[in-house]
């Protein structure tokens, strides 16, 4: 996902990580939830974007689904 400067930076590594879940707010904003944060305190639940370096990054073959709720 590449974003123009008017819309802010893209998500960096989160955009292609198997551990991300995209969460869409009721106002249309998209947040990137790191599912590794649930079991490993080294990871932030919602890391600052763009993520340029991450020891937990693993490539994802499928794009993460976007949900309207936060678990």
N, C-alpha and C positions, 0 to 999 in steps of 0.2 A: 504494500500500500504506500504510494508516494503522494505526498500532500504538497500543495503549493505554499509558499511563505505566508500567504494571507490566511491560511487555515492552520498554521503552526507546523511544527516538524512532524515527519512520519514517525512510526513507532520504533524504528531501528530494528534490532534483533528480535524484538517481541513480535514483529509482523510475520516472522517465519518460524516461530518456536512452537514445538509441540506442547509446551506447558502453559500456553497463554489461553485465556478465554476473554473474548471481546464482550464487554458489557455496555449496552447502549442505554443511556438515561432517558427519562421521559421527555427531556428537552432536545434530544438528538445528539448529545455528546457521546463519544465512544471512549471507554476506559479499557485499559489492558490489565487484566487480573492475572497475576502469576500464581498458578496452582501449586508450584513448589513451596510457596510461602506457608501453606497449610501444614507442612511437615518438616520444613527446614528454616530455622530462624535467620539464616544468612540472606534470605530473599525477602524483599518487600512485597506486600500484597499488591500494591499499585505502584510500580517503580516509576521514577521520573522519566519522561519521554524526551528525547529518544534514548534508548538503551544502546550504547555503542560497544559494550563489553559485558559478558555475563558467563560465569563458570558453569551455570546450569543450562545454557542454551543447547537445545537439540533440534535439528531440522524437522519440520513437519511436512508430510506429504500432502495433507489436506488443509485448506484454510480453516481457522477456528470459527465456530459458529458465533453469531452475535445474539445475545439475549437481552431482555429488558429487565432482568432481575439479577440481584447479587446474592450469591449463596454464602 
